[in-house]
Amino acid sequence: MAENDQAQERTEQPTPKRIEEARRKGQIPRSRDLTAAAVLLAGGTSLYMLGGYIGGQMHAMMRRSFTPSREQALDTSYLISSLSSAAAEGLRACLPVLLVILVAALMAPLILGGWNFSTESLAPKFERLNPIQGLKRMFSLRALIELSKALAKFGAVAVIAILVLWNDASSLLGLGREPVTIAIGHAMKLSGQGLLAISAGMLLIAGIDVPYQLWQHAKQMKMSREQIRQELKETEGSPEVKGRIRQIQQEMARRRMMQDVPTADVVVTNPTHFAVALRYDEKRMRAPIVVAKGVDLVAARIRELATEHNVAIFEAPPLARVLYRNVDIGGEIPSSLYVAVAQVLSYVFQLRVAKRSGLQPPERPVVDVAE
């Protein structure tokens, strides 16, 4: 029992397949605090740098919108077009800030897990509607950690905001004494400064959250030894299945090999243990090839097929053993065996002519090869 529990402990590093499946499901490290800090930093910087420009644009838009003539004020069509024009001008004035914030919101998550689009994470998960599972998540250790983080973030942001308001109180109160154009730009710069101060605090929080998220993700991705063994079995197949597949492949190859025996010119035998079938076509082949080979029962079957289809059988034990060990099925014989095989084929071709013509059969050659 203890061994089984130990085997189920996730102590092993994840395999590439496990990492790929997790990415497909959308399980990658992400830090919301890092994204929030990046958005605040981008928004504060852009407001601080572009506050004067945006303030001037907004003041001009508001001035045109609130100073219509009497006829224009009574014209409903003008009011609608004026509202549309003012909205477009306001959007154009704020567009640089919005684009900077959008880029920050998109780029910040890429720092940890990179770009990843998962359709599986968008699919509804009805198990989340289970109230029992929801209660377990609410009172889990992870929920407690997230609550602590939220309280810490709230406290840090609140303290920084109070300090910023306290430090800029005189400037904020002085906005009412400034001209409208200058006051709007000054207010946006003060807002930018406040966001930069808050983003500095958020960056500190993100500096703690990012390593934690990476550690948490690495912990979730770890696998037990049993999971790794199961994955290897699914990837490579169980030994029983692999053995059965190999057996079927060998059987199919043997059947194809047996079908080629009738096309051979000669079968060189041991005479009982080895049998190698050779074929040669001087018009299409550079050298004779082995079309079938086998030992024991397979060799006996090759000899039976050769006898049934009138294929010559030539006993040359050393040559049969060398051919069997050194030439694959479908392969050409090596140059070192050219002379020995040529003697055998020459004898077989002469014997074939002698039988058709009723002549005296040729003398059987003595084939000698070094094993």
Secondary structure, DSSP 8 states (H G I E B T S, - for coil): -HHHHHHHS--B---HHHHHHHHHTT-----HHHHHHHHHHHHHHHHHHHHHHHHHHHHHHHHHHT---HHHHH-HHHHHHHHHHHHHHHHHHHHHHHHHHHHHHHHTTHHHH-S---SGGGS--GGGG-HHHHHHHHTSHHHHHHHHHHHHHHHHHHHHHHHHHHHTHHHHHGGGGS-HHHHHHHHHHHHHHHHHHHHHHHHHHHHHHHHHHHHHHHHHH-B-HHHHHHHHHHHH--HHHHHHHHHHHHHHHHHHHHHHGGG-SEEEE-SSSEEEEEE--TTT-SS-EEEEEEETHHHHHHHHHHHHTT-EEEE-HHHHHHHHHH--TT-B--GGGHHHHHHHHHHHHHHHHHHHHT-------------
